[in-house]
Amino acid sequence: MKCASLVFLLLALLAASTATGAAASPTPVAATNLNDIAEAYVKLVLAIGQHDADYVDAYYGPPEWKKQPKKPLDTIALEAARLRDQLAKISAPTDEMERLRLAYLTKQLSALQARVRILKGEHLKFDEESQALYDAVAPTFSESHFEEILAKLEEKLPGEGTLLQRYENWRRAFVIPKDKLDTVFQLAIKACRERTLAHIKLSPNENFTVEYVTNKPWGGYNWYKGNYRSIIQVNTDLPVYIDRAIDLAAHEGYPGHHVYNALLEKNLVRDRGWIELSVYPLFSPQSLIAEGTANFGKEVVFTKAERLAFEKEVLWPAAGIDSSRAEEFYAVQDLVKQLNYATNEAARRYVNGEIETNATAAWLEKYALMDEKRAKQSARFIEKYRSYVINYNLGEDMVRSYIEKRGGTEQEPEKRWGEFQQLLASQRLPGDIR
């Protein structure tokens, strides 16, 4: 009924314009129609959430919309198709933000349709799934690519045993003791927040709380609650290494997920009334921007030199770790980071049906240099979230490339912050930054 009423509304408005002898004005009609389509889109996202508990990552729109009767997946698919048909009939606006909005709703609905097909049992290959859900395809790397990086690590970590054993033995010295974890993490959050607020204005009401949890397939998670509030959870199943303090504080908090969601709420939901941003469907193109900006955010908030200096002066002493080894630590970790795409390759093989969960963990041990427990945790993540993994590494690389091509380099920090904030506070999707 909702979709039919939108068509009647559009026809009525056009008829009224003709009857009064006035020239047709497509902008007001399109704006009204987009608002109604946006409302219907939000309700469809919530409807899928009744079938898929992981789908709705955040929602702070009208509470009564969550109480709608459960719709069959076929009905959701049909309504999504009707909304996309309506969007296709709207002329592209001349205003950039309005144009981005039209493209956003179109792409998000396309991903919603794909998610419905998957929930109904359709199996997509890894690249097909990532294209359908996240509007992006990650590059493919062979085993030899990772073997070359591992060979460089062999030189950095000589000694007895396998490279993985040597790596694990070496980095035990850099674990944050559990009784100091909150102290170190809060110091990292404070620094990231202060640096972010020096460049980005946030609501004075913004805040988040930190919880330490166990038995999760991820290392950290931001649950955005609306009204500029987040809950950030840190998983303590596995040892937390000293570099993770700033990584998590920046990714989940400042200038990552917390700031991203707060800016969208302020600039688009509250200021413009664009209700579609009050819901965040996890399996959608929006996730590549969300994860990509969160990962790249740690480079925006600290240059490499600034981060090293801050950690040596503040975080390492707070954790009781020998700060004289910081340069040694990052010389190795910078190489290990180059193995990031190994997770994609493990996920590609798993999603494509080439390997099972245990083999996925074994592949990660060999090519991503993960210990057994960490590899199993990552395999659990892949099993649950599948091609979502591309949003972290490919997303980060795409965001970095987009911002640097627009002049936001490390040598131009103000420009970098400006471009970063503009990306955070808009409806740009992978196709807009590719």
C-alpha positions in Angstrom: 0.0 0.0 0.0 2.8 2.4 0.8 4.4 2.1 -2.7 1.1 2.6 -4.5 0.4 5.7 -2.5 3.7 7.2 -3.5 2.8 6.9 -7.2 -0.6 8.5 -6.6 1.1 11.3 -4.7 3.4 12.0 -7.5 0.6 12.0 -10.1 -1.5 14.3 -7.9 1.3 16.8 -7.6 1.9 16.9 -11.3 -1.8 17.2 -12.0 -2.1 20.1 -9.6 0.8 21.9 -11.2 -0.8 21.5 -14.7 -4.2 22.6 -13.5 -2.9 25.9 -12.1 -1.1 26.6 -15.4 2.3 26.7 -13.6 5.4 25.2 -15.2 6.2 21.8 -13.8 8.9 22.0 -11.1 10.7 18.6 -10.8 12.8 19.5 -7.8 10.0 19.8 -5.1 8.3 16.7 -6.5 11.5 14.7 -6.5 12.3 15.9 -2.9 8.9 14.9 -1.6 9.1 11.5 -3.4 12.6 10.9 -2.1 11.5 11.5 1.5 8.7 9.0 1.1 10.9 6.4 -0.6 13.5 7.0 2.2 10.9 6.2 4.8 9.8 3.0 3.0 13.5 2.0 2.6 14.1 2.3 6.4 11.0 0.1 7.1 12.3 -2.5 4.6 15.7 -2.6 6.3 14.0 -3.1 9.6 11.8 -5.8 8.0 14.9 -7.7 6.9 16.2 -7.4 10.5 13.3 -9.6 11.6 14.8 -12.4 9.4 18.5 -11.6 9.9 19.6 -10.6 13.3 23.0 -9.2 12.0 21.5 -7.0 9.3 20.5 -3.8 11.3 23.7 -2.6 12.9 22.2 0.7 14.2 18.7 2.3 14.3 17.5 5.5 16.0 14.5 6.4 14.0 10.8 6.3 15.2 10.6 3.4 17.7 7.1 2.4 16.3 8.6 1.5 13.0 10.4 -1.4 14.6 7.0 -2.9 15.6 5.7 -3.6 12.1 4.3 -7.0 11.4 6.8 -9.5 10.0 6.9 -9.5 6.2 7.8 -12.5 4.0 11.1 -12.1 2.2 9.2 -12.3 -1.2 7.2 -9.3 -0.1 10.3 -7.3 0.9 11.9 -8.1 -2.4 8.8 -6.9 -4.3 8.6 -3.7 -2.4 12.3 -3.0 -2.8 11.9 -3.5 -6.6 9.0 -1.0 -6.7 11.1 1.6 -4.8 14.0 1.2 -7.2 11.6 1.7 -10.1 10.4 4.9 -8.6 13.9 6.1 -8.0 14.8 5.4 -11.6 12.0 7.8 -12.8 13.4 10.7 -10.8 15.6 13.1 -12.8 19.1 13.5 -11.4 19.2 16.6 -9.2 21.7 19.4 -9.9 22.5 19.8 -6.2 25.4 17.5 -5.4 24.1 16.4 -2.0 20.7 15.6 -3.5 22.4 13.7 -6.3 24.4 11.7 -3.7 21.1 11.0 -1.9 19.4 9.6 -5.0 22.4 7.4 -5.8 22.7 6.3 -2.1 19.1 5.1 -1.9 19.5 3.3 -5.3 22.7 1.5 -4.3 21.5 0.6 -0.8 18.2 -0.8 -2.2 20.2 -2.9 -4.7 22.3 -4.4 -1.9 19.1 -4.9 0.1 17.7 -6.9 -2.8 20.9 -9.0 -2.9 20.7 -9.7 0.8 17.2 -10.9 0.4 18.2 -13.3 -2.3 21.0 -14.6 -0.1 18.7 -15.1 2.8 16.4 -17.1 0.4 19.2 -19.4 -0.3 21.0 -18.0 -3.4 24.7 -18.7 -3.2 27.1 -16.1 -4.8 30.8 -16.5 -5.3 33.0 -14.2 -3.2 33.5 -11.5 -5.8 29.9 -11.6 -6.9 28.7 -11.3 -3.3 31.0 -8.4 -2.5 29.9 -6.6 -5.7 26.3 -7.1 -4.9 26.5 -6.1 -1.2 29.3 -3.6 -1.1 29.6 -2.4 -4.6 33.3 -3.3 -4.8 35.6 -6.2 -5.7 38.9 -6.8 -4.0 42.1 -7.6 -5.9 43.2 -11.2 -6.0 46.6 -12.2 -4.6 48.4 -15.5 -5.0 50.2 -17.5 -2.3 53.5 -16.3 -3.8 52.6 -12.7 -3.0 52.4 -13.5 0.7 55.4 -15.8 0.6 57.5 -12.9 -0.5 56.4 -10.8 2.6 56.9 -13.8 4.9 60.5 -14.2 3.5 61.2 -10.6 4.6 59.8 -11.4 8.0 62.1 -14.4 8.2 65.0 -12.0 8.0 63.6 -9.8 10.8 62.9 -12.7 13.1 65.8 -15.2 12.9 66.1 -18.2 15.3 64.8 -21.7 16.0 61.3 -22.9 15.2 58.8 -21.9 12.5 58.3 -18.2 11.6 54.9 -18.2 13.3 56.4 -19.6 16.5 59.2 -17.0 16.4 56.8 -14.2 15.7 54.5 -15.2 18.6 57.5 -15.6 21.0 58.9 -12.2 20.0 55.7 -10.3 20.4 54.7 -11.6 23.8 56.8 -8.7 25.2 54.3 -6.2 23.7 51.0 -7.5 25.2 49.1 -5.0 27.3 48.5 -6.6 30.8 44.8 -7.1 31.4 44.9 -5.1 34.6 46.3 -2.1 32.6 44.1 -2.5 29.5 41.4 0.0 30.4 44.0 2.6 31.5 45.9 2.3 28.3 42.8 2.3 26.1 41.3 5.3 27.9 44.6 7.2 27.3 44.4 6.4 23.6 40.8 7.4 23.4 41.5 10.7 25.1 44.3 11.5 22.7 42.3 10.5 19.6 39.3 12.5 20.8 41.4 15.7 21.5 43.1 15.5 18.2 39.8 14.9 16.4 37.9 17.8 18.1 40.7 20.2 17.1 39.5 19.6 13.5 35.9 18.4 13.6 33.1 20.0 15.5 30.9 17.5 17.3 27.8 17.9 19.5 28.6 18.7 23.1 26.4 15.8 24.0 28.5 13.2 22.1 29.9 10.4 24.3 30.4 6.7 24.4 31.0 4.0 27.0 33.5 1.2 26.8 32.7 -2.4 27.6 35.1 -5.4 27.7 33.5 -8.6 26.4 34.5 -12.2 25.4 33.4 -14.9 23.0 33.1 -12.7 20.0 34.4 -13.3 16.4 35.7 -9.7 16.2 38.3 -7.6 18.1 36.2 -4.5 18.6 32.7 -3.2 17.8 30.9 0.2 17.8 27.2 0.1 18.6 25.8 3.5 17.7 22.7 4.3 19.7 21.7 7.7 18.3 21.7 11.1 20.0 25.4 11.1 19.4 26.0 8.1 21.8 27.9 4.9 21.2 28.8 1.8 23.1 32.3 0.5 22.1 33.0 -3.1 23.0 36.6 -4.6 23.1 37.0 -8.3 22.9 39.5 -9.7 25.4 39.4 -13.3 24.3 42.9 -13.0 22.9 45.9 -11.0 24.0 45.7 -7.2 23.2 48.9 -5.9 21.8 50.1 -2.3 22.4 49.4 -1.1 18.8 45.8 -2.1 19.2 45.2 0.7 21.7 45.3 3.5 19.1 44.0 1.3 16.4 40.8 0.5 18.3 40.4 4.0 19.8 40.6 5.6 16.3 38.7 2.9 14.4 35.7 2.5 16.9 35.8 6.1 18.3 37.7 9.1 17.0 37.7 9.8 14.1 36.2 6.5 13.1 32.8 4.9 13.6 31.6 7.1 16.5 32.4 10.3 14.6 31.1 9.0 11.3 27.7 8.1 12.8 27.5 11.4 14.8 28.2 13.5 11.7 25.6 11.7 9.6 23.0 12.1 12.4 23.8 15.8 12.8 24.2 16.9 9.2 21.8 14.6 7.3 19.2 13.2 9.7 18.7 16.2 11.9 19.6 19.2 9.7 18.1 17.8 6.4 15.5 15.3 7.7 17.0 12.5 5.6 15.5 9.6 7.7 17.4 6.9 5.6 20.5 7.6 7.6 18.8 6.7 10.9 19.3 3.0 10.0 22.5 1.3 9.1 22.2 -2.0 7.3 25.5 -3.9 7.8 25.5 -5.7 4.5 25.5 -2.7 2.3 27.8 -0.4 0.4 27.8 2.0 3.3 29.9 -0.5 5.2 32.9 -0.1 2.9 32.9 3.7 3.6 32.3 3.1 7.3 35.1 0.5 7.7 37.4 2.2 5.2 37.2 5.6 6.9 37.6 4.0 10.4 40.7 2.2 9.3 42.2 5.2 7.6 41.2 7.4 10.5 44.2 6.3 12.5 46.5 7.8 9.9 44.5 11.0 9.9 44.5 11.5 13.7 48.2 10.7 14.0 51.0 10.8 11.5 53.4 7.9 11.7 56.0 10.0 13.6 53.4 11.6 15.9 52.0 8.2 16.8 55.4 6.7 17.6 56.3 9.7 19.8 53.0 9.6 21.7 53.1 5.8 22.2 56.7 5.9 23.5 56.0 8.8 25.8 52.5 7.8 27.1 51.1 4.4 26.2 54.1 2.1 26.4 55.0 3.3 29.9 51.3 3.1 31.0 51.3 -0.5 29.8 54.7 -1.3 31.5 56.3 -2.2 28.2 59.8 -1.2 27.3 59.4 1.8 25.0 63.0 1.5 23.7 61.8 -1.3 21.5 59.1 0.7 19.8 61.0 1.1 16.5 61.8 -2.6 16.4 58.2 -3.4 17.1 56.8 -1.3 14.2 59.5 -2.4 11.8 58.0 -5.9 12.1 54.4 -4.9 12.4 54.6 -2.8 9.2 55.6 -5.9 7.3 52.9 -8.0 9.0 50.2 -5.4 7.9 51.2 -6.2 4.3 49.6 -9.6 4.9 46.2 -8.1 5.4 44.8 -9.2 2.1 45.5 -12.8 3.1 42.3 -12.7 5.0 40.4 -11.8 1.8 42.0 -14.8 0.1 41.0 -17.1 2.9 37.5 -15.7 2.8 37.4 -16.0 -1.0 38.3 -19.7 -0.8 35.8 -20.3 2.0 32.9 -18.5 0.3 33.7 -20.2 -3.0 33.4 -23.6 -1.4 37.1 -24.5 -1.9 37.9 -25.0 1.8 36.0 -25.5 5.1 36.3 -23.6 8.3 39.2 -25.5 9.7 41.1 -25.2 6.5 40.4 -21.5 6.5 42.0 -21.2 9.9 45.0 -23.2 8.7 45.4 -21.0 5.7 45.4 -17.9 7.9 48.0 -19.4 10.2 50.3 -20.0 7.2 49.8 -16.8 5.1 48.4 -14.2 7.6 50.8 -15.3 10.4 48.0 -15.7 12.9 48.4 -18.0 15.9 45.9 -20.9 16.2 43.4 -19.1 18.4 43.5 -15.9 16.4 43.1 -17.8 13.1 40.1 -19.7 14.5 38.6 -16.4 15.6 39.1 -15.0 12.1 37.7 -18.1 10.5 34.6 -17.7 12.7 34.3 -14.1 11.5 34.6 -15.2 7.8 32.0 -18.0 8.4 29.6 -15.4 9.8 30.3 -12.3 7.7 31.8 -13.8 4.5 32.8 -11.2 2.0 32.5 -8.4 4.5 36.2 -8.6 5.1 37.0 -6.6 2.0 35.5 -3.5 3.7 38.5 -3.2 6.0 41.5 -3.4 3.7 40.1 -2.5 0.3 37.9 0.1 2.0 41.0 1.6 3.7 42.9 1.6 0.5 40.1 3.2 -1.5 39.5 5.9 1.1 43.2 6.7 1.3 43.5 7.0 -2.5 40.4 9.2 -2.7 41.6 11.6 -0.1 45.2 11.8 -1.2 44.2 12.4 -4.8 42.2 15.4 -3.6 45.3 16.8 -1.9 44.8 15.3 1.6 48.3 14.0 2.0 50.3 13.6 5.2 52.2 16.7 4.2 48.9 18.6 4.1 47.2 17.7 7.4 44.5 20.4 7.3 43.5 19.4 3.8 43.5 15.8 4.8 41.2 16.5 7.8 38.9 18.6 5.6 38.5 15.9 2.9 38.1 13.2 5.6 35.4 15.1 7.3 33.6 15.8 4.0 33.6 12.1 3.3 32.4 11.2 6.7 29.5 13.7 6.6 28.1 12.7 3.2 26.3 9.8 1.5 29.2 9.0 -0.7 29.5 5.3 -1.5 32.2 3.2 -3.1 31.2 4.3 -6.6 31.8 7.9 -5.6 35.3 7.4 -4.4 36.5 4.7 -6.8 
